[in-house]
Amino acid sequence: MIGRLGELWQHTPLAFWLVLAACLYFAVMAVRLTIIDVRHHLLPNRIVFPSYAVAGALLLLAAAVAWTGPDPARGTLSAVLATPLVRVIAGAAILWLFYFILRFVYPPGMGFGDVKLAGVLGMYLGYLSWGHLFAGTFLAFLLGGLWSLAILVTRRGTLKSAIPFGPFMLAGAAAAMLLPA
């Protein structure tokens, strides 16, 4: 995201400010959701649902503003699929569907709050690239797995212990957002 911000600042300052606002919103949302999920094993709809509107509006508007200007390759299918505009929407849908399938296959393993949060994170990661979408998802499971392993090794929990996954989803997305484009 840092590299993308520098690029936007040079070419489209309005998009820069929109993405910066989206990043600040993400930081506040991530801290609030992490604290609540760790304490109560809950990702409240009153925070997650408005995040779709805020992140969606800021990121889609930034993508639309940045996409203006002449580009001869813009009409090709590969160029359209590579645009942040499409990736924001598709990223949300893909990540939501992936987590929904995980929830459907093994309901005790994941709460529906995680499924709802996945769509928001898909918007942020999709805005950056398809690689960021994959990396953020991978990092969430890697971090969650390492934490679970640490809990088992230190005997602070068992295989049946409930561990909130939202903080790992948020940390994985945040870490992926710091990766270069």
C-alpha positions as a printed Julia matrix, in Angstrom:
181×3 Matrix{Float64}:
   0.0     0.0     0.0
   2.91    2.33    0.74
   4.23    1.99   -2.81
   0.74    2.5    -4.23
   0.32    5.66   -2.13
   3.54    7.15   -3.48
   2.51    6.34   -7.02
  -0.93    7.88   -6.52
   0.53   11.01   -4.96
   2.59   11.62   -8.11
  -0.17   10.92  -10.65
  -3.55   11.46   -8.98
  -3.49   13.3    -5.63
  -7.25   12.9    -5.14
  -6.93    9.11   -5.33
  -4.03    9.37   -2.86
  -6.22   11.09   -0.27
  -9.06    8.62   -0.81
  -6.77    5.61   -0.33
  -5.14    7.24    2.68
  -8.57    7.76    4.23
  -9.4     4.1     3.51
  -6.14    3.03    5.2
  -6.85    5.14    8.27
 -10.35    3.69    8.46
  -8.86    0.19    8.16
  -6.48    0.86   11.06
  -9.26    2.09   13.36
 -11.59   -0.74   12.33
  -8.85   -3.35   12.79
  -7.98   -2.2    16.31
 -11.62   -2.07   17.4
 -12.48   -5.48   15.91
  -9.33   -7.1    17.31
 -10.06   -5.93   20.85
 -13.7    -7.02   20.67
 -12.94  -10.39   19.07
 -10.21  -11.23   21.58
 -12.46  -10.31   24.53
 -15.82  -11.62   23.32
 -15.17  -13.88   20.29
 -17.44  -11.62   18.27
 -17.09   -9.39   15.21
 -20.07   -7.02   15.6
 -22.23   -6.21   12.59
 -22.38   -2.58   13.74
 -18.69   -2.29   12.8
 -18.37   -4.8     9.94
 -21.41   -3.77    7.87
 -20.59   -0.03    7.74
 -17.05   -1.02    6.76
 -18.4    -2.36    3.46
 -19.87    1.04    2.67
 -16.9     3.11    3.84
 -14.15    0.95    2.33
 -16.17    0.31   -0.81
 -16.91    3.99   -1.41
 -13.35    5.16   -0.73
 -11.58    2.41   -2.67
 -13.97    2.37   -5.63
 -13.84    6.13   -5.93
 -10.03    6.08   -5.7
  -9.91    3.39   -8.37
 -12.25    5.34  -10.63
 -10.28    8.56  -10.2
  -6.95    6.82  -10.83
  -8.34    5.05  -13.9
  -9.18    8.24  -15.76
  -6.94    9.26  -18.62
  -6.09    7.83  -22.03
  -4.78    4.28  -22.18
  -4.81    2.36  -25.48
  -4.84   -1.04  -23.75
  -7.83   -0.18  -21.56
 -10.36   -1.92  -23.82
  -8.73   -5.35  -23.62
 -10.12   -7.99  -21.29
  -6.82   -8.42  -19.44
  -6.61   -4.66  -18.84
 -10.15   -4.55  -17.48
  -9.54   -7.51  -15.14
  -6.36   -5.86  -13.9
  -8.07   -2.64  -12.84
  -8.47   -1.9    -9.14
 -12.12   -1.09   -9.85
 -12.86   -4.7   -10.8
 -10.5    -6.17   -8.2
 -12.2    -4.33   -5.31
 -15.55   -5.9    -6.13
 -14.19   -9.29   -7.17
 -11.82   -9.42   -4.17
 -14.72   -8.89   -1.79
 -16.8   -11.57   -3.49
 -13.98  -14.1    -3.78
 -12.82  -13.79   -0.18
 -16.38  -13.78    1.17
 -17.2   -16.93   -0.84
 -13.97  -18.67    0.24
 -14.68  -18.06    3.93
 -18.36  -18.95    3.45
 -17.34  -22.34    2.01
 -15.0   -22.91    4.97
 -17.85  -22.05    7.35
 -20.26  -24.3     5.44
 -17.86  -27.26    5.43
 -17.0   -27.04    9.14
 -19.29  -24.63   11.07
 -17.61  -25.04   14.49
 -14.26  -24.04   12.96
 -15.23  -20.52   11.94
 -17.85  -17.98   12.91
 -20.03  -16.14   10.43
 -18.48  -12.87   11.62
 -15.25  -14.03    9.99
 -17.14  -14.62    6.74
 -18.61  -11.11    6.83
 -15.23   -9.55    7.64
 -13.62  -11.43    4.75
 -15.55   -9.38    2.2
 -14.24   -6.13    3.64
 -10.68   -7.4     3.67
 -11.14   -8.64    0.1
 -11.89   -5.07   -0.98
  -8.67   -3.73    0.52
  -6.48   -6.54   -0.75
  -8.19   -6.66   -4.13
  -7.56   -2.96   -4.61
  -3.85   -3.67   -4.46
  -3.58   -6.83   -6.6
  -4.61  -10.45   -6.94
  -1.29  -11.39   -5.32
  -2.1    -9.28   -2.27
  -5.48  -11.01   -2.0
  -3.76  -14.39   -1.93
  -0.96  -13.22    0.41
  -3.38  -11.67    2.93
  -5.44  -14.84    3.07
  -2.37  -17.06    3.36
  -0.85  -14.88    6.09
  -4.07  -14.99    8.12
  -4.02  -18.78    8.21
  -0.26  -18.88    8.8
  -0.46  -16.48   11.75
  -3.51  -18.23   13.19
  -1.82  -21.61   12.83
   1.37  -20.43   14.5
  -0.63  -18.94   17.37
  -2.58  -22.17   17.78
   0.63  -24.17   17.76
   2.12  -21.9    20.42
  -0.97  -22.36   22.59
  -0.73  -26.13   22.25
   3.01  -26.24   22.95
   2.7   -24.06   26.04
  -0.28  -26.13   27.19
  -2.5   -23.05   27.49
  -5.11  -24.74   25.36
  -6.18  -27.92   23.62
  -7.29  -28.86   20.13
 -10.82  -27.93   21.21
  -9.92  -24.42   22.42
 -11.81  -21.59   20.74
  -9.46  -19.04   19.2
 -10.79  -15.83   17.64
  -9.7   -15.76   14.0
 -10.64  -12.15   13.21
  -7.4   -10.7    14.62
  -5.37  -13.03   12.4
  -7.43  -12.1     9.35
  -6.83   -8.42   10.1
  -3.13   -8.93   10.81
  -2.68  -10.99    7.64
  -4.41   -8.31    5.57
  -2.37   -5.53    7.21
   0.88   -7.41    6.6
  -0.07   -8.05    2.97
  -0.94   -4.38    2.51
   2.67   -3.55    3.41
   4.06   -5.85    0.7
   5.31   -4.19   -2.49
   3.05   -4.3    -5.55
